[in-house]
Amino acid sequence: MTETTSNETITRIAVFEYRGSGEKKIEGIRQFGHSIILHPIINIEEALPEFIDQPEEFLDDDFQADLVLCFIRHPDLIDHLASLCQKKNIPMIASGCKTQEEAITPFTCCGLGKLKGLGHYGEQFGLPEFEVRLENEQIQEVIVKRGASCGATWDAIGKIIGLSPEEAYPTLAREVQYLCVADPSSFDPISGKSSLHYAGHVHIAALKKALVE
């Protein structure tokens, strides 16, 4: 159901969150994204039991979108939403959710690879990509081509202007980690890094790649 307005394609995203859990990501997408509409935004406020036998009481299936972002952490609701999305043929991203096989589950929002079918969201958000202008061994300009949906990539990048690459790597990682909203207790089983360290690592890797290119 991708929309086209004034010759521009629009990606419509349905957001599901629990007590504002997706607030920072919503803010980042609105500030740094383009050609994206976030609608509907479903925020569950009531307290949830440990086990939910009838998840349909909390999640209405009356939604349409090109993509679903899930910021709910209750496993019964995640599974139900993933099932709904599969029936509707809508891709669902649930960052940090290790157990859901029917959804796209990058370790962090800045760990999303470039996948087909994610519209403008997939083009603009995920593993960071930069264009860098270097003069006299100092970083003079950085253009963010792709970054974290929480906005940390864009908010942190100003801190490395005027620095040498060697100074910029730890500075960028540190600033991103300050801003990262991922669960710091979560660890990537492959790299052994926490979500905060992982976020810093992918930003350093992106900056190194941009400087080589």
WOGI-V975179 format. One record per residue. N is the residue number from 1. RES is the residue in one letter. PHI is phi in whole degrees, 0 to 359 (NA if undefined). OMEGA is omega in whole degrees, -180 to 180 (none if undefined). NEAR is the number of other C-alpha atoms within 8 Angstrom. Layout:
n | res | phi | omega | near
N | RES | PHI | OMEGA | NEAR
N | RES | PHI | OMEGA | NEAR
//
This chain:
n | res | phi | omega | near
1 | M | NA | 177 | 6
2 | T | 303 | -177 | 9
3 | E | 265 | 174 | 8
4 | T | 233 | -180 | 8
5 | T | 234 | -180 | 7
6 | S | 52 | 179 | 4
7 | N | 66 | 179 | 5
8 | E | 244 | 178 | 7
9 | T | 281 | -180 | 9
10 | I | 245 | 174 | 12
11 | T | 260 | 180 | 14
12 | R | 264 | -176 | 14
13 | I | 242 | 172 | 14
14 | A | 266 | -177 | 16
15 | V | 244 | 176 | 14
16 | F | 239 | -177 | 14
17 | E | 221 | 178 | 14
18 | Y | 239 | 179 | 12
19 | R | 50 | 175 | 7
20 | G | 74 | -176 | 7
21 | S | 296 | 179 | 9
22 | G | 257 | -172 | 11
23 | E | 302 | -178 | 7
24 | K | 294 | 179 | 9
25 | K | 291 | 178 | 10
26 | I | 300 | 180 | 11
27 | E | 298 | -180 | 10
28 | G | 295 | 179 | 12
29 | I | 296 | 180 | 11
30 | R | 294 | -177 | 9
31 | Q | 281 | -171 | 7
32 | F | 249 | 179 | 8
33 | G | 268 | 175 | 10
34 | H | 212 | -179 | 6
35 | S | 61 | 180 | 9
36 | I | 231 | 173 | 12
37 | I | 243 | 176 | 8
38 | L | 265 | -178 | 10
39 | H | 191 | 2 | 9
40 | P | 275 | 171 | 8
41 | I | 247 | -177 | 9
42 | I | 257 | -178 | 8
43 | N | 246 | 178 | 9
44 | I | 274 | -176 | 9
45 | E | 255 | -174 | 6
46 | E | 289 | 178 | 4
47 | A | 297 | -177 | 4
48 | L | 251 | 176 | 5
49 | P | 288 | -179 | 5
50 | E | 296 | 177 | 4
51 | F | 239 | -179 | 5
52 | I | 242 | -179 | 9
53 | D | 280 | -178 | 5
54 | Q | 235 | -177 | 5
55 | P | 298 | 180 | 10
56 | E | 296 | 176 | 8
57 | E | 289 | -180 | 6
58 | F | 255 | -176 | 7
59 | L | 235 | 178 | 8
60 | D | 283 | 180 | 7
61 | D | 271 | -177 | 6
62 | D | 271 | 177 | 4
63 | F | 216 | 176 | 7
64 | Q | 227 | -179 | 6
65 | A | 193 | 173 | 12
66 | D | 270 | -176 | 14
67 | L | 204 | 175 | 14
68 | V | 242 | 171 | 14
69 | L | 252 | -178 | 11
70 | C | 250 | 176 | 12
71 | F | 246 | 176 | 12
72 | I | 272 | -178 | 10
73 | R | 250 | 180 | 8
74 | H | 289 | -174 | 6
75 | P | 300 | -179 | 6
76 | D | 292 | 179 | 10
77 | L | 286 | 177 | 13
78 | I | 298 | -179 | 12
79 | D | 297 | -179 | 9
80 | H | 294 | 180 | 10
81 | L | 295 | 178 | 9
82 | A | 299 | 178 | 12
83 | S | 295 | 178 | 9
84 | L | 299 | -179 | 9
85 | C | 295 | 179 | 12
86 | Q | 296 | 179 | 10
87 | K | 295 | -179 | 7
88 | K | 273 | -178 | 6
89 | N | 60 | 178 | 6
90 | I | 245 | 176 | 11
91 | P | 294 | -179 | 13
92 | M | 234 | 177 | 12
93 | I | 251 | 177 | 12
94 | A | 228 | -176 | 12
95 | S | 300 | 176 | 12
96 | G | 81 | 180 | 9
97 | C | 269 | -171 | 10
98 | K | 275 | -169 | 6
99 | T | 259 | -174 | 4
100 | Q | 269 | -176 | 10
101 | E | 272 | -177 | 5
102 | E | 270 | -179 | 7
103 | A | 243 | 173 | 10
104 | I | 272 | -170 | 10
105 | T | 231 | 175 | 11
106 | P | 296 | -178 | 13
107 | F | 299 | 175 | 12
108 | T | 224 | 179 | 12
109 | C | 295 | 178 | 13
110 | C | 271 | 177 | 13
111 | G | 255 | -180 | 11
112 | L | 286 | 177 | 12
113 | G | 285 | 179 | 7
114 | K | 279 | -178 | 8
115 | L | 242 | 177 | 6
116 | K | 286 | 173 | 6
117 | G | 89 | -179 | 6
118 | L | 255 | 174 | 11
119 | G | 59 | -178 | 10
120 | H | 293 | 178 | 11
121 | Y | 299 | -179 | 10
122 | G | 295 | 178 | 13
123 | E | 285 | -171 | 9
124 | Q | 258 | -174 | 10
125 | F | 231 | -179 | 14
126 | G | 138 | 179 | 15
127 | L | 309 | -173 | 16
128 | P | 294 | 175 | 15
129 | E | 223 | -177 | 11
130 | F | 233 | 161 | 12
131 | E | 242 | -173 | 10
132 | V | 235 | 173 | 12
133 | R | 251 | -176 | 8
134 | L | 246 | 176 | 10
135 | E | 225 | 179 | 7
136 | N | 53 | 178 | 4
137 | E | 63 | 176 | 7
138 | Q | 233 | 179 | 11
139 | I | 282 | -177 | 15
140 | Q | 258 | -177 | 10
141 | E | 205 | 175 | 8
142 | V | 227 | 174 | 11
143 | I | 254 | 179 | 7
144 | V | 273 | 178 | 11
145 | K | 269 | -179 | 9
146 | R | 202 | -177 | 12
147 | G | 199 | -177 | 16
148 | A | 290 | -179 | 13
149 | S | 294 | 177 | 13
150 | C | 287 | 179 | 13
151 | G | 91 | -176 | 14
152 | A | 301 | -179 | 12
153 | T | 300 | -179 | 12
154 | W | 291 | -178 | 10
155 | D | 290 | -175 | 7
156 | A | 271 | -168 | 12
157 | I | 295 | -180 | 10
158 | G | 295 | -177 | 7
159 | K | 287 | -177 | 8
160 | I | 255 | 178 | 12
161 | I | 293 | -179 | 11
162 | G | 91 | -180 | 7
163 | L | 264 | 171 | 10
164 | S | 285 | 178 | 9
165 | P | 305 | -179 | 9
166 | E | 297 | 177 | 7
167 | E | 284 | -173 | 9
168 | A | 288 | -175 | 10
169 | Y | 302 | -180 | 10
170 | P | 292 | 180 | 9
171 | T | 294 | 180 | 10
172 | L | 297 | 180 | 15
173 | A | 300 | -179 | 14
174 | R | 297 | -178 | 9
175 | E | 294 | 178 | 10
176 | V | 296 | -179 | 14
177 | Q | 295 | 176 | 11
178 | Y | 299 | -173 | 6
179 | L | 268 | -174 | 8
180 | C | 298 | -180 | 10
181 | V | 254 | 178 | 6
182 | A | 290 | 180 | 8
183 | D | 291 | -176 | 7
184 | P | 292 | -180 | 8
185 | S | 275 | -179 | 6
186 | S | 279 | -180 | 7
187 | F | 233 | 176 | 9
188 | D | 278 | -176 | 11
189 | P | 295 | -178 | 6
190 | I | 277 | -178 | 4
191 | S | 274 | -176 | 5
192 | G | 76 | -178 | 7
193 | K | 268 | 171 | 10
194 | S | 289 | -179 | 11
195 | S | 300 | 180 | 15
196 | L | 292 | 179 | 12
197 | H | 293 | 178 | 10
198 | Y | 298 | 180 | 11
199 | A | 299 | 178 | 15
200 | G | 296 | -178 | 13
201 | H | 297 | -176 | 9
202 | V | 291 | 177 | 12
203 | H | 287 | 175 | 14
204 | I | 298 | -180 | 12
205 | A | 300 | 180 | 8
206 | A | 293 | 179 | 12
207 | L | 293 | 177 | 12
208 | K | 298 | 180 | 8
209 | K | 298 | -180 | 8
210 | A | 295 | -179 | 11
211 | L | 289 | 177 | 9
212 | V | 290 | -179 | 5
213 | E | 286 | none | 4
//
